[in-house]
């Protein structure tokens, strides 16, 4: 499991780097997005991944890895928006946004660590395309919960689903990096 923790840290560090660079370019403009809009952004990214997996070609020169990275980053944004709600103006400086980002990536990592213990690294047996499908299912669940104004009977709330989405996207990034390494050999 030590290897998983290291790989997870490396993948999340790459995502954080992109998040920080985008904060420099755009600020925390995403603060204007309502939680449902963030969910829809995640859906667009996951749907594009599935389309690329099925079609096996892209007409836009952006691959699957950047989309999974975007899913990690939008997942953190979704958790921030759940905590703070949306804003009418950008009300968060880059340092605060990064601190919140780190808080939720850390919480997601802790969840992954606990689940990984219980599931005994079962994610390594999965195909990358299965991560995409699981993410899409979790997004559909979130949309249903949002449509029911957050009320659930027995299900976990949107936050735990967002954390699972972050973790599956990070697992996909790890598997894709491993596949790249194998191709280079």
C-alpha positions as CSV (number, residue, x, y, z in Angstrom):
1,X,0.0,0.0,0.0
2,X,3.0,2.3,0.4
3,X,3.4,2.3,-3.4
4,X,-0.2,3.3,-3.8
5,X,0.2,6.2,-1.4
6,X,3.3,7.4,-3.3
7,X,1.6,7.1,-6.7
8,X,-1.5,8.8,-5.3
9,X,0.6,11.7,-4.0
10,X,2.4,12.1,-7.3
11,X,-0.9,12.1,-9.4
12,X,-2.5,14.6,-7.0
13,X,0.6,16.8,-7.1
14,X,0.3,17.0,-10.9
15,X,-3.4,17.9,-10.6
16,X,-2.6,20.6,-7.9
17,X,0.1,22.1,-10.2
18,X,-2.6,22.6,-12.9
19,X,-5.1,23.9,-10.4
20,X,-2.5,26.5,-9.2
21,X,-1.6,27.6,-12.7
22,X,-5.3,28.0,-13.6
23,X,-5.8,30.1,-10.4
24,X,-3.0,32.3,-11.7
25,X,-4.7,32.7,-15.1
26,X,-8.3,33.0,-14.0
27,X,-8.4,33.4,-10.3
28,X,-11.1,31.5,-8.4
29,X,-13.7,32.4,-11.1
30,X,-15.3,29.0,-10.4
31,X,-16.7,30.5,-7.2
32,X,-19.5,31.9,-9.4
33,X,-20.7,28.3,-10.3
34,X,-23.6,26.8,-8.5
35,X,-23.0,23.2,-7.3
36,X,-25.2,21.8,-10.0
37,X,-23.1,23.6,-12.7
38,X,-19.9,22.1,-11.2
39,X,-21.6,18.6,-11.4
40,X,-22.4,19.3,-15.0
41,X,-18.8,20.3,-15.8
42,X,-17.7,17.0,-14.2
43,X,-20.3,15.2,-16.3
44,X,-18.9,16.8,-19.5
45,X,-15.4,15.8,-18.7
46,X,-16.3,12.2,-17.8
47,X,-18.6,11.9,-20.9
48,X,-15.7,13.1,-23.1
49,X,-13.4,10.5,-21.7
50,X,-16.0,7.8,-22.4
51,X,-16.4,9.1,-25.9
52,X,-12.7,8.9,-26.5
53,X,-12.5,5.4,-25.0
54,X,-15.3,4.2,-27.3
55,X,-14.3,6.1,-30.5
56,X,-10.6,5.5,-30.1
57,X,-9.8,8.9,-31.7
58,X,-10.0,12.5,-30.9
59,X,-10.6,15.4,-33.2
60,X,-9.5,17.9,-30.5
61,X,-5.9,17.5,-29.6
62,X,-6.5,16.9,-25.8
63,X,-6.1,13.4,-24.4
64,X,-7.8,11.5,-21.6
65,X,-5.2,12.3,-18.9
66,X,-6.0,16.1,-18.9
67,X,-9.7,15.2,-18.6
68,X,-9.1,13.0,-15.6
69,X,-6.9,15.8,-14.1
70,X,-9.8,18.2,-14.7
71,X,-12.1,15.8,-12.9
72,X,-9.9,15.7,-9.9
73,X,-9.7,19.5,-9.9
74,X,-13.5,20.1,-10.5
75,X,-14.1,17.5,-7.8
76,X,-12.2,19.6,-5.3
77,X,-14.1,22.7,-6.6
78,X,-17.4,20.9,-6.0
79,X,-16.5,20.1,-2.4
80,X,-15.4,23.7,-1.8
81,X,-18.7,24.9,-3.3
82,X,-20.7,22.5,-1.1
83,X,-19.0,24.0,1.9
84,X,-19.2,27.6,1.0
85,X,-22.0,27.8,-1.6
86,X,-21.6,29.8,-4.7
87,X,-20.8,33.5,-4.8
88,X,-21.9,36.4,-6.9
89,X,-18.4,37.7,-7.2
90,X,-15.0,36.1,-6.9
91,X,-14.5,36.1,-3.1
92,X,-11.5,33.9,-2.7
93,X,-7.8,34.7,-3.2
94,X,-5.5,32.1,-4.7
95,X,-3.9,31.2,-1.4
96,X,-7.2,30.5,0.2
97,X,-8.4,28.5,-2.8
98,X,-5.3,26.4,-2.7
99,X,-5.7,25.8,1.0
100,X,-9.3,24.7,0.5
101,X,-8.2,22.5,-2.4
102,X,-5.5,20.9,-0.3
103,X,-8.0,20.3,2.5
104,X,-10.3,18.3,0.2
105,X,-7.6,16.4,-1.6
106,X,-6.3,15.4,1.8
107,X,-9.8,14.3,2.9
108,X,-10.2,12.3,-0.3
109,X,-6.8,10.7,0.1
110,X,-7.7,9.7,3.7
111,X,-10.9,8.1,2.4
112,X,-9.0,6.3,-0.3
113,X,-6.5,5.0,2.2
114,X,-9.3,3.6,4.4
115,X,-11.2,2.1,1.5
116,X,-8.0,0.8,-0.1
117,X,-7.3,-1.1,3.2
118,X,-10.8,-2.6,3.2
119,X,-10.8,-3.4,-0.5
120,X,-7.2,-4.6,-0.6
121,X,-6.1,-2.6,-3.7
122,X,-9.0,-3.9,-5.8
123,X,-8.8,-0.8,-7.9
124,X,-5.6,-2.2,-9.5
125,X,-7.8,-5.1,-11.0
126,X,-10.1,-2.6,-12.7
127,X,-9.9,-1.4,-16.3
128,X,-9.4,2.4,-16.7
129,X,-12.7,2.4,-18.7
130,X,-14.5,1.1,-15.6
131,X,-13.3,4.1,-13.6
132,X,-15.0,6.3,-16.2
133,X,-18.2,4.4,-15.9
134,X,-18.2,4.5,-12.1
135,X,-17.5,8.2,-12.2
136,X,-20.5,8.6,-14.6
137,X,-22.7,6.6,-12.3
138,X,-21.7,8.7,-9.3
139,X,-22.4,11.9,-11.2
140,X,-25.9,10.6,-12.0
141,X,-26.4,9.9,-8.3
142,X,-25.3,13.4,-7.5
143,X,-27.6,14.9,-10.0
144,X,-30.5,12.9,-8.5
145,X,-29.6,14.1,-5.0
146,X,-29.3,17.7,-6.3
147,X,-32.7,17.4,-8.0
148,X,-34.1,16.2,-4.6
149,X,-32.6,19.2,-2.9
150,X,-30.0,17.1,-1.1
151,X,-32.6,14.8,0.6
152,X,-31.7,11.1,0.6
153,X,-33.3,8.2,2.4
154,X,-30.4,5.9,2.9
155,X,-27.7,7.1,0.5
156,X,-24.5,8.9,1.3
157,X,-24.6,12.6,0.3
158,X,-22.9,14.4,-2.6
159,X,-19.7,15.1,-0.7
160,X,-18.7,11.4,-0.4
161,X,-19.6,10.9,-4.0
162,X,-17.4,13.8,-5.1
163,X,-14.5,12.3,-3.0
164,X,-15.0,8.9,-4.7
165,X,-14.9,10.6,-8.1
166,X,-11.6,12.3,-7.2
167,X,-10.2,9.0,-6.1
168,X,-11.3,7.1,-9.2
169,X,-9.9,9.8,-11.4
170,X,-6.6,9.6,-9.5
171,X,-6.6,5.8,-9.9
172,X,-7.1,6.3,-13.6
173,X,-4.2,8.7,-13.8
174,X,-2.0,6.2,-12.0
175,X,-3.0,3.4,-14.4
176,X,-2.5,5.6,-17.4
177,X,1.0,6.6,-16.2
178,X,1.8,2.9,-15.7
179,X,0.6,2.1,-19.2
180,X,2.8,5.0,-20.6
181,X,5.8,3.6,-18.8
182,X,5.2,0.1,-20.2
183,X,4.9,1.5,-23.7
184,X,8.3,3.4,-23.3
185,X,10.0,0.1,-22.4
